[in-house]
Amino acid sequence: MTSPAEPASSDATQARQLTKPLRELAALALLGANAVFLFVGLLRLIAPDGSVTDGAGGAFGAFIGVEAVALPLLAVLLATHISPVVPKAKLITQVALGEYAVSALFGTLTMLIWTVGRLAEAEVLDALLGVLSRFAWMVIFAVAAWVVYTIWRAHYYVPRPKPQPGVYGQPQPGWPQQQGGWPAPGQPGGQPAGGWPTPGQPGGYPPAQFPGQYGQPSPPFQAPQSAPPHPQSAPPFQAPQSAPPFQAPQSAPPFPAGPQSAPPANPAPQSAPPSPAASPSPAAPPFGQPPSADPTQAIPRQSADPTEVISRPTDPDHDRTQHINPTDPPR
């Protein structure tokens, strides 16, 4: 007669609860022991007891051996493959990778030194057998190192964020944007370029004079006061000073129309000769010289008062564009 099956004991659960806090400590101890073995192997390589070849052959087991292959791998498996993962699992994995890197460097170096030394001593068979056995250990070592590297790459590697390329049409950071309102290059103060008449002024005539500003040059041409280019009583194509610039009076038709009592400004009056705008005007004389004077002719002093008022002609059909010769005596 068989007894009934007893329920599973909770001893295993209690044992796991007891050893759970020791997993992290055990993993750190395995890594520390392997670090000591690597240090001892490095000392044997630097200060060998016999020849350099024998020292390299003995140090190979410290870098690529059972301890160097198994201890880091066991430490990583204890920290990461048993639930829950220990708090220092990332640190344990990184230290294991560092120890594997040191083992790979010095293990390869000692293998080359030992092989060259044996071949130099004409021990070809011993060199061949030693290379085969060491190559097998290198394969086992590579598998263990690859397992640890895969765990670190999958769980603890944080890639660096790649810089986003600039979008077409948007300025790159660090370059100031062009501010609006600045004048065009080569023009001081935002004034229009010279050589073109101001809008609203007929070709060849200077614009209306305004109070000058500091730093601005004076107008290039000024007619003599005794002989202005046009009669002061009827300045052509100029709006009254009280009105805004470039606008005709409100009672008159749009610019460039003339006064209400006269025909439009563009066609000339019927009883008067064509206006200077309709016919090509003579070339402007040099600065300060009367239009009819020779450039080398001396200009006599005028006896008339420069401030004399010229009376308005009574005849409405009188030629308003008649030029006054400064050499004629005053009337």
DOTOR-755730 format. One line per 10 residues: number of its first residue (from 1); their letters; for each residue x, y, z of N, C-alpha, C. Coordinates in Angstrom, 1 decimal. Layout:
! residues N
NUM = A = X:Y:Z:X:Y:Z:X:Y:Z; ...
END
This chain:
! residues 331
1 = MTSPAEPASS = 0.8:-1.2:0.0:0.0:0.0:0.0:0.9:1.2:0.0; 0.6:2.1:-1.0:1.5:3.3:-1.1:0.8:4.5:-0.4; 1.6:5.3:0.1:1.1:6.5:0.8:0.7:7.6:-0.2; -0.2:8.5:0.0:-0.5:9.5:-0.9:0.6:10.5:-1.1; 0.7:11.1:-2.2:1.8:12.1:-2.5:1.7:13.3:-1.6; 2.8:13.6:-1.0:2.8:14.7:-0.1:2.9:16.0:-0.9; 2.3:17.1:-0.4:2.4:18.4:-1.1:3.8:18.9:-1.1; 4.1:19.6:-2.2:5.4:20.1:-2.4:5.8:21.0:-1.2; 7.0:20.8:-0.8:7.5:21.6:0.4:7.9:23.0:0.0; 7.8:23.9:0.9:8.1:25.3:0.6:9.6:25.6:1.0
11 = DATQARQLTK = 10.4:24.5:1.1:11.8:24.7:1.4:12.6:25.4:0.3; 12.2:25.0:-0.9:12.9:25.7:-2.1:12.6:27.2:-2.1; 11.4:27.5:-1.8:11.1:29.0:-1.8:11.8:29.7:-0.7; 11.9:29.1:0.4:12.6:29.7:1.5:14.1:29.8:1.2; 14.6:28.8:0.6:16.1:28.9:0.2:16.3:30.0:-0.8; 15.4:30.2:-1.7:15.6:31.2:-2.7:15.5:32.6:-2.0; 14.6:32.7:-1.1:14.5:34.0:-0.4:15.8:34.3:0.4; 16.5:33.2:0.9:17.7:33.5:1.6:18.9:33.8:0.7; 19.0:33.2:-0.4:20.1:33.5:-1.3:19.9:34.6:-2.3; 18.7:35.2:-2.4:18.4:36.3:-3.3:19.3:37.5:-3.0
21 = PLRELAALAL = 19.5:37.9:-1.8:20.4:39.1:-1.6:21.8:38.8:-1.9; 22.2:37.5:-2.0:23.6:37.2:-2.2:24.0:37.1:-3.7; 23.1:37.2:-4.6:23.4:37.1:-6.0:24.3:38.2:-6.5; 24.0:39.4:-6.1:24.8:40.6:-6.5:26.2:40.5:-5.9; 26.3:40.1:-4.6:27.6:40.0:-4.0:28.4:38.9:-4.7; 27.8:37.8:-5.0:28.5:36.7:-5.7:29.0:37.1:-7.1; 28.2:37.8:-7.8:28.6:38.3:-9.1:29.8:39.2:-9.0; 29.8:40.1:-8.0:30.9:41.0:-7.8:32.2:40.3:-7.4; 32.0:39.2:-6.6:33.2:38.4:-6.2:33.8:37.7:-7.3; 33.0:37.2:-8.2:33.5:36.5:-9.4:34.3:37.4:-10.3
31 = LGANAVFLFV = 33.8:38.6:-10.5:34.5:39.6:-11.3:35.8:40.0:-10.6; 35.8:40.2:-9.3:37.0:40.6:-8.6:38.1:39.5:-8.6; 37.7:38.2:-8.5:38.7:37.1:-8.6:39.3:37.1:-10.0; 38.5:37.3:-11.0:39.1:37.3:-12.4:40.0:38.4:-12.6; 39.7:39.6:-12.0:40.6:40.7:-12.1:42.0:40.4:-11.5; 42.0:39.7:-10.3:43.2:39.3:-9.7:44.0:38.4:-10.6; 43.3:37.4:-11.2:44.0:36.5:-12.0:44.7:37.2:-13.2; 44.0:38.2:-13.8:44.6:38.9:-14.9:45.8:39.7:-14.5; 45.7:40.3:-13.3:46.9:41.0:-12.8:48.1:40.1:-12.6; 47.9:39.0:-12.0:49.0:38.0:-11.8:49.6:37.6:-13.2
41 = GLLRLIAPDG = 48.7:37.3:-14.1:49.2:36.9:-15.5:50.0:38.0:-16.1; 49.6:39.3:-15.9:50.4:40.4:-16.4:51.8:40.5:-15.8; 51.8:40.3:-14.5:53.2:40.3:-13.8:54.1:39.2:-14.3; 53.5:38.0:-14.6:54.3:36.9:-15.1:54.8:37.2:-16.5; 54.0:38.0:-17.3:54.5:38.3:-18.6:55.6:39.4:-18.6; 55.5:40.3:-17.6:56.5:41.4:-17.6:57.8:40.9:-17.0; 57.7:40.1:-15.9:58.9:39.6:-15.2:58.9:38.1:-15.2; 59.2:37.4:-16.3:59.2:35.9:-16.3:60.3:35.3:-15.5; 60.2:34.1:-15.0:61.2:33.4:-14.3:62.3:32.9:-15.2; 62.0:32.5:-16.4:63.0:32.0:-17.3:63.0:32.9:-18.6
51 = SVTDGAGGAF = 62.9:32.3:-19.7:63.0:33.1:-21.0:61.6:33.7:-21.2; 61.7:34.7:-22.2:60.4:35.4:-22.5:59.4:34.4:-23.2; 59.9:33.4:-23.9:59.0:32.5:-24.5:58.2:31.7:-23.5; 59.0:31.2:-22.5:58.3:30.4:-21.4:57.4:31.3:-20.6; 57.7:32.6:-20.3:56.9:33.4:-19.6:55.6:33.7:-20.4; 55.7:33.9:-21.7:54.4:34.1:-22.5:53.6:32.9:-22.5; 54.2:31.7:-22.6:53.4:30.5:-22.6:52.7:30.2:-21.3; 53.3:30.6:-20.1:52.6:30.4:-18.9:51.5:31.5:-18.6; 51.7:32.7:-19.1:50.7:33.8:-18.9:49.5:33.6:-19.8; 49.6:32.8:-20.9:48.4:32.6:-21.7:47.3:32.0:-21.0
61 = GAFIGVEAVA = 47.5:31.1:-20.1:46.5:30.5:-19.3:45.8:31.4:-18.4; 46.5:32.5:-17.9:45.8:33.5:-17.1:44.9:34.4:-17.8; 45.2:34.7:-19.1:44.4:35.6:-19.9:43.3:34.8:-20.7; 43.7:33.7:-21.3:42.7:32.9:-22.0:42.7:31.5:-21.4; 41.9:31.4:-20.3:41.9:30.1:-19.6:40.5:29.9:-19.0; 40.4:28.9:-18.2:39.1:28.5:-17.6:38.5:29.7:-16.8; 39.4:30.2:-15.9:38.9:31.3:-15.0:38.6:32.6:-15.8; 39.4:32.9:-16.8:39.2:34.1:-17.6:37.9:34.0:-18.5; 37.6:32.8:-18.9:36.4:32.6:-19.7:35.1:32.5:-18.9; 35.2:31.7:-17.8:33.9:31.3:-17.1:33.5:32.3:-16.0
71 = LPLLAVLLAT = 34.4:33.0:-15.3:34.0:33.8:-14.2:33.2:35.1:-14.7; 33.6:35.8:-15.7:32.8:36.9:-16.1:31.4:36.5:-16.6; 31.4:35.4:-17.3:30.1:34.9:-17.9:29.1:34.5:-16.7; 29.7:33.8:-15.7:28.8:33.4:-14.6:28.3:34.6:-13.8; 29.1:35.6:-13.7:28.7:36.9:-13.0:27.6:37.6:-13.7; 27.6:37.6:-15.0:26.6:38.3:-15.8:25.3:37.4:-15.7; 25.4:36.1:-15.8:24.2:35.3:-15.8:23.5:35.4:-14.4; 24.3:35.4:-13.3:23.7:35.6:-12.0:22.9:36.9:-11.8; 23.5:37.9:-12.5:22.9:39.3:-12.3:21.7:39.5:-13.2; 21.6:38.9:-14.3:20.6:39.3:-15.3:19.6:38.1:-15.6
81 = HISPVVPKAK = 20.0:36.9:-15.5:19.1:35.8:-15.9:18.2:35.2:-14.8; 18.4:35.6:-13.6:17.5:35.1:-12.5:16.7:36.3:-12.0; 15.4:36.1:-12.0:14.5:37.1:-11.6:14.5:37.3:-10.1; 14.5:38.5:-9.6:14.6:39.8:-10.3:16.0:40.1:-10.6; 16.2:41.0:-11.5:17.5:41.5:-11.9:18.1:42.3:-10.8; 19.3:42.1:-10.5:20.0:42.8:-9.4:20.1:44.3:-9.7; 20.2:45.2:-8.8:20.3:46.6:-9.1:21.5:47.0:-9.8; 22.6:46.3:-9.6:23.9:46.7:-10.3:24.2:45.8:-11.4; 23.1:45.3:-12.1:23.4:44.4:-13.3:24.1:45.1:-14.4; 23.8:46.4:-14.6:24.5:47.1:-15.7:26.0:47.3:-15.4
91 = LITQVALGEY = 26.3:47.6:-14.2:27.7:47.7:-13.8:28.4:46.4:-13.9; 27.8:45.3:-13.5:28.4:44.0:-13.6:28.7:43.6:-15.1; 27.7:43.9:-15.9:27.9:43.6:-17.3:29.0:44.4:-18.0; 29.1:45.7:-17.6:30.2:46.5:-18.2:31.6:46.1:-17.7; 31.7:45.7:-16.4:33.0:45.3:-15.9:33.4:44.0:-16.6; 32.4:43.1:-16.8:32.7:41.8:-17.5:33.2:42.1:-18.9; 32.6:43.0:-19.6:33.1:43.3:-20.9:34.5:43.9:-20.9; 34.8:44.7:-19.9:36.2:45.3:-19.8:37.2:44.2:-19.5; 36.9:43.2:-18.7:37.8:42.1:-18.4:38.0:41.3:-19.7; 37.0:41.1:-20.4:37.1:40.3:-21.7:38.0:41.0:-22.7
101 = AVSALFGTLT = 37.9:42.3:-22.7:38.7:43.1:-23.6:40.2:43.0:-23.2; 40.5:43.1:-21.9:41.9:42.9:-21.5:42.4:41.5:-21.8; 41.6:40.5:-21.5:42.0:39.1:-21.8:42.3:38.9:-23.3; 41.5:39.5:-24.2:41.7:39.3:-25.6:43.0:40.0:-26.1; 43.3:41.2:-25.5:44.5:41.9:-25.9:45.7:41.1:-25.5; 45.9:40.8:-24.2:47.1:40.1:-23.8:47.1:38.7:-24.1; 46.0:38.0:-24.3:46.0:36.6:-24.8:46.6:36.5:-26.2; 46.1:37.4:-27.1:46.7:37.4:-28.4:48.2:37.7:-28.4; 48.6:38.7:-27.6:50.0:39.0:-27.6:50.9:37.9:-27.1; 50.5:37.2:-26.0:51.3:36.1:-25.5:51.3:34.9:-26.4
111 = MLIWTVGRLA = 50.2:34.7:-27.2:50.2:33.6:-28.1:51.2:33.9:-29.3; 51.3:35.1:-29.7:52.2:35.4:-30.8:53.7:35.3:-30.3; 53.9:35.8:-29.1:55.3:35.7:-28.6:55.7:34.3:-28.4; 54.9:33.5:-27.8:55.2:32.1:-27.6:55.4:31.3:-29.0; 54.6:31.6:-30.0:54.7:30.9:-31.3:56.0:31.3:-32.0; 56.3:32.6:-32.0:57.6:33.0:-32.6:58.8:32.5:-31.9; 58.7:32.4:-30.6:59.9:31.9:-29.8:60.1:30.4:-30.1; 59.0:29.6:-30.2:59.2:28.2:-30.5:59.7:28.0:-31.9; 59.2:28.8:-32.8:59.7:28.6:-34.2:61.2:29.0:-34.3; 61.6:30.0:-33.5:63.0:30.4:-33.5:63.9:29.3:-32.9
121 = EAEVLDALLG = 63.4:28.6:-32.0:64.1:27.5:-31.4:64.0:26.2:-32.2; 63.4:26.2:-33.4:63.2:25.1:-34.3:62.4:24.0:-33.7; 61.5:24.4:-32.8:60.5:23.5:-32.3:59.2:23.6:-33.1; 59.2:23.1:-34.3:58.1:23.3:-35.2:56.9:22.5:-34.7; 57.1:21.2:-34.3:55.9:20.4:-33.9:55.3:21.0:-32.6; 56.1:21.3:-31.6:55.6:21.9:-30.4:54.9:23.2:-30.7; 55.4:24.0:-31.6:54.7:25.3:-32.0:53.4:25.0:-32.6; 53.3:24.0:-33.5:52.1:23.7:-34.2:51.0:23.2:-33.2; 51.4:22.3:-32.3:50.4:21.8:-31.3:49.9:22.9:-30.4; 50.9:23.7:-30.0:50.5:24.8:-29.1:49.6:25.8:-29.7
131 = VLSRFAWMVI = 49.8:26.1:-31.0:48.9:27.0:-31.7:47.5:26.4:-31.8; 47.4:25.1:-32.1:46.0:24.5:-32.2:45.3:24.6:-30.9; 45.9:24.2:-29.8:45.3:24.2:-28.5:44.9:25.7:-28.1; 45.7:26.6:-28.3:45.4:28.0:-28.0:44.3:28.5:-28.9; 44.3:28.1:-30.1:43.2:28.6:-31.0:41.9:28.1:-30.5; 41.8:26.8:-30.0:40.6:26.3:-29.4:40.1:27.1:-28.2; 41.0:27.5:-27.4:40.7:28.3:-26.2:40.2:29.7:-26.7; 40.7:30.2:-27.7:40.3:31.5:-28.2:38.9:31.5:-28.7; 38.5:30.3:-29.4:37.1:30.2:-29.8:36.1:30.2:-28.7; 36.5:29.4:-27.6:35.6:29.3:-26.5:35.5:30.7:-25.8
141 = FAVAAWVVYT = 36.6:31.4:-25.7:36.6:32.7:-25.1:35.8:33.7:-26.0; 35.8:33.6:-27.3:35.0:34.5:-28.2:33.5:34.3:-28.0; 33.1:33.0:-27.8:31.7:32.7:-27.6:31.2:33.3:-26.3; 31.9:33.2:-25.2:31.5:33.8:-23.9:31.5:35.3:-24.0; 32.5:35.9:-24.6:32.5:37.3:-24.8:31.3:37.8:-25.6; 31.0:37.1:-26.7:29.9:37.5:-27.5:28.5:37.4:-26.8; 28.4:36.5:-25.9:27.1:36.4:-25.1:27.0:37.6:-24.2; 28.1:38.0:-23.5:28.0:39.1:-22.6:27.8:40.4:-23.4; 28.4:40.5:-24.6:28.2:41.7:-25.4:26.8:41.8:-25.9; 26.2:40.7:-26.2:24.8:40.7:-26.7:23.9:41.2:-25.6
151 = IWRAHYYVPR = 24.1:40.7:-24.4:23.3:41.2:-23.2:23.4:42.7:-23.0; 24.6:43.1:-23.0:24.9:44.6:-22.8:24.3:45.4:-23.9; 24.4:45.0:-25.2:23.9:45.7:-26.3:22.3:45.8:-26.3; 21.7:44.7:-25.9:20.2:44.7:-25.9:19.6:45.4:-24.7; 20.2:45.5:-23.6:19.6:46.0:-22.4:20.2:47.3:-21.8; 21.4:47.5:-22.0:22.1:48.6:-21.3:22.8:49.6:-22.2; 22.7:49.4:-23.5:23.3:50.4:-24.4:22.3:51.5:-24.8; 22.7:52.7:-24.6:21.9:53.9:-25.0:22.6:54.6:-26.2; 21.9:54.5:-27.3:22.5:55.2:-28.5:22.5:56.7:-28.4; 23.4:57.4:-28.9:23.4:58.9:-28.9:22.4:59.4:-29.9
161 = PKPQPGVYGQ = 21.7:60.4:-29.5:20.7:61.0:-30.5:21.4:61.7:-31.6; 20.9:61.4:-32.8:21.5:62.0:-34.0:21.0:63.4:-34.2; 21.8:64.3:-34.6:21.3:65.7:-34.9:20.4:65.7:-36.1; 19.3:66.4:-35.9:18.4:66.5:-37.0:18.9:67.5:-38.1; 18.8:67.1:-39.3:19.2:68.0:-40.4:18.3:69.2:-40.5; 18.8:70.4:-40.9:18.0:71.5:-41.1:17.0:71.4:-42.2; 15.8:72.0:-42.1:14.7:71.9:-43.1:15.0:73.0:-44.1; 14.8:72.7:-45.4:15.0:73.7:-46.4:14.1:74.9:-46.2; 14.8:76.1:-46.3:14.0:77.3:-46.2:14.1:77.9:-44.8; 14.6:77.2:-43.8:14.7:77.7:-42.4:16.1:78.0:-42.2
171 = PQPGWPQQQG = 16.4:79.2:-41.5:17.8:79.5:-41.2:18.4:78.6:-40.2; 19.7:78.4:-40.3:20.4:77.6:-39.4:20.6:78.4:-38.1; 20.7:77.8:-36.9:20.9:78.5:-35.7:22.3:79.1:-35.7; 22.4:80.3:-35.1:23.7:81.0:-35.0:23.9:82.1:-36.0; 23.0:82.1:-37.0:23.1:83.2:-38.0:22.0:84.2:-37.8; 22.3:85.5:-37.7:21.2:86.5:-37.5:20.4:86.7:-38.8; 19.1:86.9:-38.6:18.3:87.1:-39.8:18.4:88.6:-40.1; 18.2:88.9:-41.4:18.2:90.2:-41.9:17.0:91.0:-41.4; 17.3:92.1:-40.8:16.3:93.0:-40.2:15.7:93.8:-41.3; 14.4:94.0:-41.2:13.7:94.8:-42.2:13.9:96.3:-41.9
181 = GWPAPGQPGG = 13.7:97.1:-42.9:13.8:98.6:-42.8:15.1:99.2:-43.0; 16.1:98.3:-43.4:17.4:98.9:-43.6:17.5:99.3:-45.1; 18.3:100.4:-45.3:18.4:100.9:-46.7:19.2:99.9:-47.6; 19.0:100.0:-48.9:19.8:99.2:-49.8:21.3:99.5:-49.7; 22.2:98.6:-50.0:23.6:98.8:-49.9:24.0:100.0:-50.9; 24.8:100.8:-50.3:25.3:102.0:-51.1:24.5:103.2:-51.1; 23.3:103.2:-50.4:22.5:104.4:-50.3:22.4:104.8:-48.8; 22.9:106.0:-48.5:22.9:106.5:-47.1:21.5:106.9:-46.7; 21.1:106.4:-45.5:19.8:106.8:-45.0:18.6:106.4:-45.7; 18.7:105.4:-46.6:17.5:105.0:-47.3:17.0:105.9:-48.3
191 = QPAGGWPTPG = 17.8:106.9:-48.8:17.4:107.8:-49.9:17.5:107.1:-51.2; 16.7:107.5:-52.2:16.7:106.9:-53.5:18.0:107.3:-54.2; 18.4:106.4:-55.1:19.7:106.6:-55.8:19.6:107.8:-56.7; 20.7:108.4:-56.9:20.8:109.6:-57.8:20.7:109.2:-59.2; 20.4:110.2:-60.1:20.3:110.0:-61.5:18.9:109.8:-62.0; 17.9:109.7:-61.2:16.6:109.5:-61.7:15.7:110.5:-61.0; 14.8:111.1:-61.7:14.0:112.2:-61.1:13.0:111.6:-60.1; 12.7:112.4:-59.1:11.7:112.0:-58.1:10.3:111.9:-58.7; 9.6:110.9:-58.3:8.2:110.7:-58.8:7.4:112.0:-58.6; 6.7:112.5:-59.6:5.9:113.7:-59.5:6.6:114.9:-59.9
201 = QPGGYPPAQF = 7.9:114.8:-60.3:8.6:116.0:-60.8:8.9:115.8:-62.3; 8.7:116.8:-63.1:9.1:116.6:-64.5:10.6:116.5:-64.7; 10.9:115.9:-65.8:12.4:115.6:-66.1:13.1:116.9:-66.2; 14.3:117.0:-65.5:15.1:118.2:-65.7:14.9:119.2:-64.6; 13.9:119.1:-63.8:13.6:120.2:-62.8:13.9:119.6:-61.4; 14.5:120.4:-60.6:14.8:119.9:-59.2:13.5:119.8:-58.4; 13.4:118.9:-57.4:12.2:118.8:-56.6:12.1:120.0:-55.6; 11.0:120.0:-54.9:10.7:121.1:-54.0:11.8:121.0:-52.9; 12.2:122.2:-52.4:13.3:122.3:-51.4:12.6:122.1:-50.0; 13.3:121.3:-49.2:12.8:121.0:-47.9:14.0:121.4:-46.9
211 = PGQYGQPSPP = 13.7:121.6:-45.7:14.8:121.9:-44.7:15.8:120.8:-44.8; 17.1:121.2:-44.9:18.2:120.2:-45.0:18.4:119.5:-43.7; 18.9:118.3:-43.7:19.2:117.5:-42.6:20.7:117.4:-42.4; 21.1:117.1:-41.2:22.6:117.0:-41.0:23.2:115.8:-41.7; 24.3:116.0:-42.4:24.9:115.0:-43.1:24.5:114.8:-44.6; 23.5:115.5:-45.1:23.0:115.4:-46.4:23.6:116.5:-47.3; 24.1:116.2:-48.5:24.7:117.3:-49.4:23.6:118.2:-49.9; 24.1:119.4:-50.2:23.2:120.4:-50.8:22.8:120.1:-52.2; 21.8:120.7:-52.7:21.4:120.4:-54.1:22.5:120.8:-55.1; 22.7:120.0:-56.1:23.9:120.3:-57.0:23.7:121.5:-57.9
221 = FQAPQSAPPH = 22.5:122.0:-58.1:22.4:123.2:-59.0:21.4:124.2:-58.4; 21.8:125.4:-58.4:20.9:126.5:-57.9:21.0:127.7:-59.0; 19.9:128.1:-59.4:19.9:129.2:-60.4:20.1:130.5:-59.7; 20.6:131.5:-60.3:20.8:132.8:-59.7:19.5:133.4:-59.3; 19.5:134.2:-58.2:18.3:134.8:-57.7:17.7:135.9:-58.7; 18.7:136.5:-59.4:18.2:137.5:-60.3:17.5:137.0:-61.6; 17.8:135.7:-61.9:17.3:135.1:-63.1:16.9:133.7:-62.8; 15.7:133.5:-62.1:15.3:132.1:-61.8:14.9:131.4:-63.1; 14.9:130.1:-63.1:14.5:129.4:-64.4:13.1:129.6:-64.8; 12.2:129.9:-63.9:10.8:130.1:-64.2:10.3:131.3:-63.4
231 = PQSAPPFQAP = 9.3:132.0:-63.9:8.8:133.1:-63.1:8.3:132.7:-61.8; 8.6:133.5:-60.8:8.2:133.2:-59.4:6.7:133.2:-59.2; 6.0:134.0:-60.1:4.6:134.1:-59.9:3.8:132.9:-60.3; 4.4:132.1:-61.2:3.7:130.8:-61.6:4.8:129.7:-61.7; 5.1:129.1:-60.6:6.1:127.9:-60.7:5.4:126.7:-61.3; 6.0:126.1:-62.3:5.3:125.0:-62.9:5.4:123.7:-62.1; 4.4:122.9:-62.2:4.3:121.5:-61.7:4.8:121.5:-60.2; 4.3:122.4:-59.4:4.6:122.3:-58.0:3.4:122.5:-57.2; 3.2:121.7:-56.2:2.0:121.9:-55.4:2.2:122.9:-54.3; 1.2:123.5:-53.8:1.4:124.5:-52.7:2.1:123.9:-51.5
241 = QSAPPFQAPQ = 2.8:124.8:-50.8:3.6:124.3:-49.6:2.7:123.7:-48.5; 1.5:124.3:-48.4:0.6:123.8:-47.3:0.0:122.4:-47.6; 0.1:122.0:-48.9:-0.4:120.6:-49.2:0.6:119.6:-49.0; 0.3:118.3:-48.8:1.3:117.3:-48.6:2.1:117.1:-49.9; 3.4:116.6:-49.8:4.2:116.5:-51.0:3.6:115.5:-52.0; 3.9:115.9:-53.3:3.5:115.0:-54.5:1.9:114.9:-54.6; 1.2:115.9:-54.2:-0.2:115.9:-54.3:-0.7:117.3:-54.7; -1.6:117.3:-55.7:-2.2:118.6:-56.1:-3.3:119.0:-55.2; -3.7:120.3:-55.3:-4.8:120.8:-54.4:-6.0:120.0:-54.6; -6.9:120.0:-53.6:-8.1:119.2:-53.6:-9.1:119.8:-54.6
251 = SAPPFPAGPQ = -9.0:121.1:-54.9:-9.9:121.7:-55.8:-9.5:121.5:-57.3; -8.3:121.0:-57.5:-7.8:120.8:-58.9:-7.9:119.3:-59.2; -7.9:119.0:-60.5:-7.9:117.6:-60.9:-6.6:116.9:-60.5; -6.5:115.6:-60.6:-5.3:114.9:-60.1:-4.1:115.3:-60.9; -3.0:115.2:-60.2:-1.7:115.6:-60.7:-1.4:114.7:-61.9; -0.8:115.2:-63.0:-0.1:116.4:-63.2:-1.0:117.5:-63.9; -2.3:117.6:-63.6:-3.1:118.6:-64.2:-2.7:120.0:-63.6; -2.9:121.0:-64.4:-2.5:122.4:-64.0:-3.7:123.0:-63.3; -3.7:124.4:-63.1:-4.8:125.1:-62.5:-6.1:124.9:-63.2; -7.2:125.2:-62.5:-8.5:125.0:-63.1:-8.8:125.9:-64.3
261 = SAPPANPAPQ = -8.2:127.1:-64.2:-8.5:128.1:-65.3:-7.6:127.8:-66.5; -6.7:127.0:-66.4:-5.8:126.7:-67.6:-6.0:125.3:-68.0; -5.7:124.9:-69.3:-5.8:123.6:-69.7:-4.8:122.7:-69.0; -4.9:121.3:-69.2:-4.0:120.4:-68.5:-2.6:120.8:-68.7; -1.7:120.3:-67.8:-0.3:120.7:-67.8:0.5:120.1:-68.9; 0.1:118.9:-69.3:0.8:118.2:-70.4:0.7:118.9:-71.7; -0.4:119.2:-72.3:-0.5:119.9:-73.5:-0.2:121.4:-73.3; 0.5:122.0:-74.2:0.8:123.5:-74.1:-0.4:124.3:-74.4; -0.5:125.6:-73.9:-1.6:126.5:-74.2:-1.6:126.8:-75.7; -2.9:127.1:-76.1:-3.0:127.3:-77.6:-2.3:128.6:-78.0
271 = SAPPSPAASP = -2.4:129.6:-77.2:-1.8:130.9:-77.6:-0.3:131.0:-77.2; 0.2:130.0:-76.6:1.6:130.1:-76.1:2.4:129.0:-76.8; 3.7:129.3:-76.9:4.5:128.2:-77.5:4.6:127.0:-76.7; 5.1:125.9:-77.2:5.1:124.7:-76.4:6.0:124.8:-75.2; 5.5:124.1:-74.1:6.2:124.2:-72.9:7.6:123.5:-72.9; 8.5:123.8:-72.0:9.8:123.2:-72.0:9.7:121.7:-71.9; 8.6:121.1:-71.3:8.5:119.7:-71.2:8.2:119.0:-72.5; 7.5:119.8:-73.5:7.2:119.2:-74.8:8.4:119.2:-75.7; 9.3:120.2:-75.5:10.5:120.4:-76.4:11.7:120.1:-75.6; 12.8:119.6:-76.2:14.0:119.3:-75.5:14.6:120.5:-74.9
281 = SPAAPPFGQP = 14.9:120.5:-73.6:15.4:121.7:-73.0:16.9:121.7:-73.2; 17.5:122.9:-73.3:19.0:123.0:-73.5:19.7:122.4:-72.3; 20.9:122.1:-72.5:21.7:121.5:-71.5:21.9:122.5:-70.3; 21.9:122.0:-69.1:22.0:122.9:-68.0:23.4:123.5:-67.9; 23.5:124.8:-67.7:24.8:125.5:-67.6:25.6:125.0:-66.3; 26.8:125.3:-66.3:27.6:124.9:-65.0:27.1:125.7:-63.8; 27.5:125.2:-62.7:27.0:125.8:-61.4:27.4:127.3:-61.3; 26.4:128.2:-61.0:26.7:129.6:-60.8:26.9:130.4:-62.1; 26.7:129.9:-63.3:26.9:130.6:-64.5:25.5:130.8:-65.2; 25.2:132.0:-65.7:23.9:132.2:-66.4:23.9:131.3:-67.6
291 = PSADPTQAIP = 22.7:131.0:-68.1:22.5:130.1:-69.2:23.1:130.7:-70.5; 23.0:132.0:-70.7:23.4:132.6:-72.0:24.8:133.0:-72.0; 25.5:132.8:-70.9:26.9:133.4:-70.8:27.9:132.3:-71.3; 28.9:132.8:-71.9:30.0:132.0:-72.4:30.8:131.5:-71.1; 31.3:130.3:-71.1:32.0:129.8:-69.9:33.2:130.7:-69.6; 33.8:131.3:-70.7:35.0:132.2:-70.4:34.7:133.7:-70.4; 33.4:134.0:-70.4:33.0:135.4:-70.5:32.8:135.9:-69.1; 33.3:137.1:-68.8:33.2:137.7:-67.5:31.8:138.3:-67.3; 31.2:138.0:-66.2:29.8:138.5:-66.0:29.8:139.8:-65.2; 29.3:140.9:-65.8:29.3:142.2:-65.1:28.3:142.2:-64.0
301 = RQSADPTEVI = 28.6:143.0:-63.0:27.8:143.2:-61.8:26.5:143.8:-62.2; 25.4:143.2:-61.7:24.1:143.7:-61.9:23.8:145.0:-61.1; 23.2:145.9:-61.7:22.9:147.2:-61.0:21.5:147.1:-60.4; 20.7:146.2:-60.8:19.4:146.1:-60.3:19.4:145.4:-58.9; 18.4:145.7:-58.2:18.2:145.1:-56.8:17.8:143.6:-57.0; 18.6:142.7:-56.4:18.2:141.3:-56.5:16.8:141.0:-56.0; 16.3:141.8:-55.1:15.0:141.5:-54.5:13.9:142.2:-55.2; 14.2:142.7:-56.4:13.1:143.5:-57.1:12.0:142.5:-57.5; 10.8:142.9:-57.3:9.6:142.1:-57.6:9.3:142.3:-59.1; 9.1:141.2:-59.8:8.8:141.3:-61.2:7.2:141.3:-61.3
311 = SRPTDPDHDR = 6.7:142.3:-61.9:5.3:142.4:-62.0:4.7:141.3:-62.9; 3.5:140.9:-62.5:2.8:139.9:-63.3:2.3:140.5:-64.6; 2.4:139.9:-65.7:1.9:140.5:-67.0:0.4:140.5:-66.9; -0.2:141.6:-67.5:-1.6:141.7:-67.5:-2.3:140.9:-68.6; -1.6:140.6:-69.6:-2.1:139.8:-70.7:-2.1:138.3:-70.3; -3.4:137.7:-70.2:-3.3:136.3:-69.8:-2.7:135.4:-70.8; -2.6:135.9:-72.1:-2.0:135.0:-73.1:-0.5:135.3:-73.2; 0.0:136.0:-72.3:1.4:136.3:-72.4:2.2:135.0:-72.1; 3.3:134.9:-72.8:4.1:133.7:-72.6:4.7:133.5:-71.2; 4.2:132.5:-70.5:4.7:132.3:-69.2:6.1:131.7:-69.1
321 = TQHINPTDPP = 6.5:131.1:-70.2:7.8:130.5:-70.2:8.9:131.3:-70.8; 8.6:132.7:-70.8:9.6:133.6:-71.4:10.8:133.7:-70.5; 12.0:133.6:-71.1:13.2:133.6:-70.3:13.7:135.1:-70.2; 14.1:135.4:-69.0:14.6:136.8:-68.7:16.1:136.8:-68.9; 16.6:137.6:-69.7:18.1:137.7:-70.0:18.7:138.6:-68.8; 19.6:138.0:-68.1:20.2:138.8:-67.0:20.9:140.0:-67.4; 21.3:140.1:-68.7:22.1:141.2:-69.2:21.2:142.4:-69.6; 19.9:142.2:-69.7:19.0:143.3:-70.1:18.8:144.2:-68.9; 18.7:145.5:-69.1:18.5:146.5:-68.0:17.1:146.2:-67.4; 17.0:146.5:-66.1:15.6:146.3:-65.5:14.6:147.3:-66.0
331 = R = 13.4:146.8:-66.2:12.3:147.6:-66.7:11.7:148.5:-65.7
END
